[in-house]
Every structure is written in C-alpha cells, then in structure tokens.
C-alpha cells in the first residue's frame, strides 16, 4: 500500500467520525507527531514505541502498513 492510499483510508474514516489525526491520537494516548510520521512513512514501526503505536493504528484502521 502506498502512502497516498494509506492517507486516503485514514482521512475517510476519521472524516466520517468528525475527527482529525491529532484528536484521534489524543483519545488513544499517542503522540500525534509519531502517528503522523508512521502514516507518512517516516517511521516503520518495527520496535519499541513506534511498534506499539503502529499496532494501535492497525487495530483501528485495519492492515494499512
């Protein structure tokens, strides 16, 4: 899945709920900058905090990575 496809899926789901990446991140106790970096492909989410954040994102949005 490309970054653009990932962003489109996330945007559609959040928009239907009336939320933003920042508000969703805060509700799930995640740093919004970390979530944005994972979505934009700057981090892979393979270890530590990024892996935990990636798992939470995938639980909510599905297999997007």
C-alpha positions as CSV (number, residue, x, y, z in Angstrom):
1,X,0.0,0.0,0.0
2,X,1.3,3.4,-0.9
3,X,1.5,6.3,1.4
4,X,-1.2,8.1,-0.5
5,X,-3.6,5.2,-0.3
6,X,-2.9,4.9,3.5
7,X,-3.6,8.6,3.9
8,X,-6.9,8.4,1.9
9,X,-8.2,5.4,4.0
10,X,-7.3,7.2,7.3
11,X,-8.8,10.5,6.1
12,X,-12.1,8.9,5.0
13,X,-12.5,7.0,8.3
14,X,-11.6,10.0,10.5
15,X,-13.7,12.4,8.5
16,X,-16.8,10.2,8.8
17,X,-16.3,10.3,12.6
18,X,-15.7,14.0,12.6
19,X,-12.1,13.7,13.9
20,X,-8.6,14.6,12.9
21,X,-5.4,12.6,13.3
22,X,-4.5,14.8,16.3
23,X,-7.8,14.3,18.1
24,X,-7.7,10.5,17.4
25,X,-4.1,10.3,18.7
26,X,-5.0,12.2,21.9
27,X,-8.0,9.9,22.5
28,X,-5.7,6.9,22.1
29,X,-2.9,8.4,24.2
30,X,-0.5,8.6,21.3
31,X,1.8,11.4,20.3
32,X,0.2,12.9,17.2
33,X,3.6,13.6,15.6
34,X,4.5,9.9,16.0
35,X,1.2,8.9,14.4
36,X,1.7,11.3,11.5
37,X,5.2,10.1,10.9
38,X,4.0,6.5,10.8
39,X,1.3,7.4,8.4
40,X,3.7,9.3,6.2
41,X,6.2,6.6,6.1
42,X,9.0,8.3,8.1
43,X,8.9,5.6,10.7
44,X,8.4,1.9,10.0
45,X,7.1,0.9,13.4
46,X,9.2,-2.1,13.9
47,X,10.4,-1.7,17.5
48,X,9.6,0.0,20.8
49,X,7.1,2.8,21.0
50,X,6.6,3.0,17.2
51,X,5.7,-0.6,17.1
52,X,3.1,-0.2,19.9
53,X,1.7,2.9,18.1
54,X,1.6,1.0,14.8
55,X,-0.4,-1.8,16.4
56,X,-2.9,0.6,17.8
57,X,-3.3,2.3,14.4
58,X,-3.8,-1.1,12.7
59,X,-6.4,-2.2,15.2
60,X,-8.5,0.8,14.4
61,X,-7.8,1.4,10.7
62,X,-7.1,-2.2,9.6
63,X,-4.0,-3.5,7.8
64,X,-2.7,-0.3,6.2
65,X,1.0,-0.8,6.6
